[in-house]
Amino acid sequence: MSAHTLSRSTCTVELLQVVQINERLLLVDGTGSPPLTAEQLGLSGATVVPRIIDRAAVLVVPLPERRRDVVAVLRPEAVLRRLLATGAPTAPYLYAVFAEGGGGRRELPVTVHTEHLRRVSGLLGLRRHRWGV
């Protein structure tokens, strides 16, 4: 098996795609277009477990619970507000930050994977985005 090294430009492209998604989400929010929901992204029912969320994500999206064992469940109607990249730029952790569904005021960060990122890009019409190695 041959060794495979990750191109230095790969992470730059990935982070640029996060910026482009966030810009597009702001446009969607301002035009009255239907928002992206947890259900559309296949994240309905995903859990937010504060004790395992990256510390940087918790600082940017503070969770009101002081107990680290409180678990929140993402409702189907929760609206995607933005993506958040934390950690080292060479291998960032990516979170989708949702506005709590059902009239709640919290923002809930949920870990996202390639399949979710592809779906977000597709739903936002960002056809040139490439996720995954």
QUINOR-V494388 format. One record per helix or strand. SS is the DSSP state (H for helix, E for strand). FROM is the first residue (numbers start at 0). LEN is the number of residues. If there is no record, write none. Layout:
# QUINOR-V494388
SS FROM LEN
SS FROM LEN
This chain:
# QUINOR-V494388
H 7 24
E 36 1
E 46 3
H 49 3
H 54 6
E 70 3
E 78 8
H 88 3
E 92 7
E 106 5
H 113 10
